[in-house]
Each structure stands twice: as C-alpha cells, then as structure tokens.
Amino acid sequence: MPPSTELPTSLSDLLSPSALALLSASGSRLVRELSMDVVRAVVHDVLTGRNLRDSTEVLTRRKIAMVNLAIVEMFIRGYSLSPDFVTMLPNMAVESLQRSRSEKPERWLAQWVLGLTDKSVQNVLRDDVRALVEYRDVYIRTCQKAVEDTASERGSLAGQLQLSPEIRAEVNWLFALYLTNTVGASTLTLRGSDKSTIGKLFERLVLGSLLSILGFKFGGLDRAEELSGVFILSSRDKNERESDATLFYDLGQAVRFDIGFIGRGNPEIIKDKLSRFEREKRFEGRKWYVDTFVLADRIPERGDIQAQAARVPATLIQMRMGYWPQEVARQLSTSLGYDHVLVHMPQSEVGQYIRDELDKVPLEQFIGLADEAE
C-alpha cells in the first residue's frame, strides 16, 4: 500500500492541464482543436440537409472519452497520494462546492464525485449549499449499502490500476462504484454542455455561411446609409429577445433569422421563436420593416405552427431538405425582390454549388478567430 501523503485541496489539481482545458473549452477553442477543415465539413453537412447533431456526435464522444479517461487517472493519482482518497472523496467534494468561487472545472468535478450534474443540483438540492452535507451523508450510506450487498452476492473485488510503479491504485468495490458514478455524471454534464456550446457555435457558422453564399457581406457598419446587403450575427434589441442574424437588405428593408437545430420532438421551441419579434425595428436611428425567417431541422406538418407563422408573419424553412438554402433564396426573392443564381438553379446542382462557394467563406470571422490571428 502506498504511503499516506497530503492530498491537494482541489480535485482539479489531480488533472492534467490538457484535461482541465477540455472542461473549460469554449466554442472557439473547439474550432482550434478540430481545425477549420473539419468545421467547414460540418457546416457543409448542415447546409445540405444533415442534422447538426449527427455531424458533431463524434466530436462530443471524443471529448467525453478524453475526460472520462482523465477521471480514471485522477482516481489513480489520488489513491497514490493516500490510500484513504476514495473514502475522503465525498468530503473533499462538499468542501470544494462550499467554496463560493470554485471555477467550473473544479465545480463540475466535485459535483460528479457526488453523482451530481448542474441540473440535479438545481432539482435535487434546489441550489441550496446547506443541503450538500445531508445529501453527502445519504450518498455515502447508499454507496456503502450497494457495496455490501454486491460483495455479499458476488464476493470481493481486487486488482490494481497503474500509471507507473509509483502511481498506482488498489481497486475494490467502493473504488469502482465511486469511479463509475463520477464517469456517469460527467457524461451527462458534457453531453448537455456540448449541445449548448456546439449549437451556439454552429448557429453563427451556418447562418454566416448561408448569407455569405447568398451574396451578402458580414459586418457591423456604423452608419445606416452603409447597411445595404450587410448582415450581422446575434443581435439584440432593447425590447426584443436575441435574433441569430439580421440582414439589412436595403434602406428600410431587413430580415431577421432565427435558427434552431431542433428535432421533431420539440415543436414548442419553434412556437417560442415565432412569438419573439415585432414587425418593425429601429437600428442606427432608422426604422426598418422586418421579415422573419425561422430555420429549423424539422417543421411539424400538423398543429398550429403554420397558422402562427402566417399571423406573425414569418417564413418557416425546414433544414432537413438537402436544398434548403435554395428555398431561403427563393423566399427572399419573393419578399424582397432579391435575385440570386440559386433561385433558378436545378436542385441537382445545389449541393456542389454550396460546396464550391463555402470554400470561399471566411468562417473565422464569424466566431472571432480572424481577429486573434492578426
């Protein structure tokens, strides 16, 4: 058995810098890790009708795999410092969560050790730090009872995990249970977190690419007189919720875009998007007459969504169609008198056209990476 050594006060001290970086990765960091070629391929998939989640699932699985292996390493390193590490884990986690300024990686690790996620902290503990102690005591008793029952039925568990001759851990049922509970909670957290991070990242990338391919210029110009054929991303008015993109087509004419990578099981989200916006808005001191386009992975064929869109009025575009950018071009042609080669292009040629034009799109500009490179 390794000699007892003082454990660090923070669980995150047992993780490597690369593992910690994965826990705090922003959307732009994700792009740097993946390379623009991979990101461009995902954008192309979405622009030609594939669901974003299908295209990015491999990215999420890779991140989950790397973090979970880092958690295994954390358990081994902790045990190598003290054979009491596993039994001390719940107390270490509570102490960490009771510190008011824990950074996200440390907070997540502490929650996972207790089998918790951000959502379960809200729902089970109701964000009450004082409830942590009671929860910890119940958690310890529950795990101990599970270990006793399992050992009685199946016998003892013994083995060793080793990173090096000096860094190793003796495995028993309690070690295995705390480890698997931590891995399970981390998987749930990372799936939810990546869904949000990747979604927000690709909202900008897909809309920016779409509007660039349609011939419009990305930028936030200072004078309303210059806002002709220009689009901005993620704009917010004082009295409105955020729109994902706004196209200033010509003086007094604008189109706002709201995008959602929404499956058929979430029609209420589309309804929410349809309730967000007014018909007129002021920007740079000028009144604009605004059309609304809502882009979603699937639009329900039944229900009152179509009727609600007509009342707004708003245009609904279903992104599961392989030629949906062409439908956007045609709807813009109808509402603004806009003309583009896509409007009259045979559908069989749309996919290749989008691929060729996407190669020219400055994706880095849409997520701020172009500025970092200068």
Buried (B, 14 or more C-beta within 10 A) or exposed (E): EBEEEEBEEBBBEBBEEEBBEBBEBEBBEBBEBBEEEBBBBBBBBBBBBBBBBEBBBEBBBEBBEEBBEBBBBBBBBBBBBBBEBBBEBBEBBBBBBEEEEBEEBBBBBBBBBBBBBBEBBEEBBEEEEEEBEEBBEEBBEEBBEBBEEBBEEEEEBEEEBEEEEEBBBBBBBBBBBBBEBBBBBBBBBBBEBBBEBBBBBBBBBBBBBBBBBBBBBBEEBEEBEEBBBBBBBBBEBEEEEEBBBBBBBEEEBBBBBBBBBBBEEBBEEBBEBBEBBEEEBEBEEBEBEBBBBBBBBBBBEEEEBEEBBEEBEBBBBBBBBBBBBBBBBBBBBEBBEBEBEBBEBEEEEBBEBBBEBBEEBEBBBBBEBEEEEE
